[in-house]
Amino acid sequence: MKEQFYGELEGESERLNHHLTPKECETFYLQYGGESSNETKDRMVRTLTKIMERDGYENVLAVSHSGSCFNFLRHWQDPMEELKKGFGNCTIFVYDYEDGRFTLNEVVRP
């Protein structure tokens, strides 16, 4: 799954935004021609729901960037508790999908 688009800041050092809270990140990248956090969230939810609604797609592996994973989780629940525990590289989020809704089942941290 595509990560959030950062516009002119794409590929730049994260030190340019390290001081931002998740709330401040919601619209920060728009000024650089990037995506808002809500656009990322909506894209992730729409795409993963569409995949899960297909016949024969009971178990799906989706790989993405931590920011996109955070925004996807934000749609279904308050993500701050999980963020405090860490969203490091290779973190695995296991969701259950039923009746058009994803529910976080488990988080595996390396």
C-alpha positions as CSV (number, residue, x, y, z in Angstrom):
1,M,0.0,0.0,0.0
2,K,1.3,3.4,-0.9
3,E,2.5,5.6,2.0
4,Q,1.3,9.1,2.5
5,F,2.4,11.5,-0.3
6,Y,4.6,14.3,1.1
7,G,4.7,16.5,-2.0
8,E,7.9,18.6,-2.2
9,L,9.1,16.9,1.0
10,E,9.0,13.4,-0.5
11,G,12.3,11.7,0.2
12,E,13.5,14.4,2.5
13,S,14.7,13.8,6.1
14,E,12.1,13.2,8.7
15,R,13.9,15.9,10.8
16,L,11.8,18.4,8.9
17,N,8.6,17.2,10.7
18,H,9.9,15.5,13.8
19,H,8.3,18.1,16.1
20,L,4.8,17.6,14.7
21,T,2.0,15.9,16.7
22,P,-0.3,13.5,14.8
23,K,-3.0,16.3,14.9
24,E,-0.5,18.8,13.3
25,C,0.4,16.2,10.7
26,E,-3.2,16.0,9.4
27,T,-2.7,19.0,7.1
28,F,1.0,19.8,7.3
29,Y,1.9,18.3,3.9
30,L,-0.8,20.0,2.0
31,Q,1.3,23.2,1.9
32,Y,4.0,21.2,0.0
33,G,1.5,19.6,-2.5
34,G,1.2,16.4,-0.5
35,E,-1.7,14.5,0.9
36,S,-3.6,15.2,4.2
37,S,-3.7,12.4,6.8
38,N,-7.4,12.1,6.1
39,E,-6.8,11.6,2.4
40,T,-4.3,8.8,3.3
41,K,-6.7,7.3,5.8
42,D,-9.6,7.3,3.3
43,R,-7.5,5.8,0.6
44,M,-6.3,3.0,2.9
45,V,-9.8,2.2,4.2
46,R,-11.3,2.3,0.7
47,T,-8.7,0.0,-0.8
48,L,-8.5,-2.5,2.0
49,T,-12.2,-2.8,2.3
50,K,-12.5,-3.3,-1.5
51,I,-9.9,-6.1,-1.3
52,M,-11.6,-7.8,1.7
53,E,-15.0,-7.7,0.0
54,R,-13.7,-9.9,-2.9
55,D,-14.6,-13.6,-2.8
56,G,-11.8,-15.8,-1.6
57,Y,-9.9,-13.0,0.2
58,E,-10.3,-14.2,3.8
59,N,-6.5,-13.8,4.6
60,V,-4.7,-10.9,3.1
61,L,-1.2,-9.5,3.7
62,A,-0.9,-5.7,3.1
63,V,2.4,-4.0,3.6
64,S,2.8,-0.3,4.1
65,H,4.6,2.6,5.8
66,S,4.0,3.4,9.4
67,G,2.2,6.7,8.7
68,S,-0.3,4.9,6.5
69,C,-0.8,2.2,9.1
70,F,-1.4,4.8,11.8
71,N,-4.0,6.6,9.7
72,F,-5.7,3.3,8.8
73,L,-5.9,2.4,12.5
74,R,-7.1,6.0,13.3
75,H,-10.2,5.3,11.2
76,W,-11.3,2.3,13.4
77,Q,-10.1,3.4,16.9
78,D,-8.0,5.9,18.8
79,P,-4.4,5.0,17.7
80,M,-2.5,6.9,20.4
81,E,-2.2,3.9,22.8
82,E,-0.5,1.9,20.1
83,L,1.6,4.8,18.9
84,K,3.0,5.2,22.5
85,K,4.1,1.5,22.4
86,G,5.9,2.2,19.1
87,F,5.3,1.9,15.4
88,G,8.8,0.7,14.5
89,N,9.9,-0.9,11.3
90,C,8.4,-4.4,10.7
91,T,5.5,-3.9,13.2
92,I,2.7,-6.2,12.2
93,F,-0.9,-5.2,12.7
94,V,-3.4,-8.1,12.6
95,Y,-7.0,-7.2,11.9
96,D,-10.2,-9.1,11.8
97,Y,-12.6,-8.0,9.1
98,E,-16.4,-8.5,9.4
99,D,-19.4,-6.7,8.1
100,G,-17.4,-3.9,6.6
101,R,-15.4,-3.2,9.7
102,F,-11.8,-3.9,10.6
103,T,-11.0,-4.6,14.3
104,L,-7.4,-4.6,15.6
105,N,-6.8,-8.1,16.9
106,E,-3.0,-8.1,17.7
107,V,0.1,-6.0,17.3
108,V,3.4,-7.8,16.8
109,R,6.5,-5.6,17.5
110,P,10.0,-6.8,16.5
